[in-house]
Amino acid sequence: MWRRVGAGWSVGDVDGRRVCNHCGTWVKTYAYRYYPPGDPSYERCVGFAWCSECRVYSGNMVQVPRRRALVDLLDGLDDRERERLLRREAELIGYLDRKC
């Protein structure tokens, strides 16, 4: 089971990659755009970071430049399944962890 954590979970940096300070496992990340391209808030995205070993994750709004293309790991899902995952963070993280 995935557990959302906040300030208690810390991430370090090893050779330019983020690692979980608790177990030393590489931290995985994913971001997706929340607003449509014409919206002034388009650069505000939902971002997640998680540790597969500790089964913890955190999520925040993150800034992603307009010109940066984001990989859609939910591409290929039907609309209903996509919406279901986006409403359930822990299930979304489990899905993303399997895809990465």
N, C-alpha and C positions, 0 to 999 in steps of 0.2 A: 504494500500500500504506500502510495506517495504522500508525503507530508509537506505542507507549505510552511516555510520558515521565513522569518524576517531578519532583524538585526543580529540575532544569535548565530546565524550561519555566515561564515566568512570565507572568502575566496582569495587565494594568493596568486602569484605570478611566477611561473618557471619557464624560462626561455621564451617569453612572450605569450605563453598559453596560461589560461586560468586553471587553477587546481583547487580542489576542496581542501581547506586547511585541516579538516578533521581526519580524512583518510588518505589524502594525496592523489586521489583519482582525478583525471581530467574532467573539467566541468564542460558540459555541453550547453549551447545557447541556441535560441531561435527567436526571431522577431517577425511580426506580420503587421501589415498596414491596417489600421482601423478605419481611417477616413478615406473617402474617394479622392482621386487625383485633383479635382478642382477645389477642394476644401482648403482653406488657409491652414488648417491643422494637419495636413497630409503627412508632414514629417514626424508627427507624434505617432509612435507605433507601440504595440504591445510587445514587450520583450520578456523572455523567460531564461533562466539559467538553472541547471539541475545537476546533481551528482547521482549517477546511476548506482554507485556502490552504497551510499547512505540513504538513497531513496528520498531525498529532500529537494525542494525547488523553491525559487522565489520568482516573482513576477512584478514588473513595473512598467510604467510608460517610459519609453526611450526615444531619443531623438535620432532619426535616420535621415540623412540628406535625401532630398527629392530625387536626385540623379542616381542614387544607388539602387540597383535592382535587388529585390529580395527573392530568395528561392521559396516557392510555395510547396511545402512538404505535404500539404493537404490536397494538392492537385490530384485529380483522379477520383476523389471521393464524390459521391452524389451529394447534392445540396443538403438533403436531410441529415446525412451522417456528418457532414462538415459542420453544420449548425449545432448538432448535438455535442460534438467535441468542443466547440468554441464556448459552449455554456458550462462545461464541466472540466475545470482546470486539471484536476488530478488525472482524469482519463486522457486529456489532451497530452499531458507530459508523458504518460505511459506510451501513447501512440508515437509521439515524437522520438522517444528514447529507442523504440524498436526500429524506427525509420533511419536513425542516424548511425 
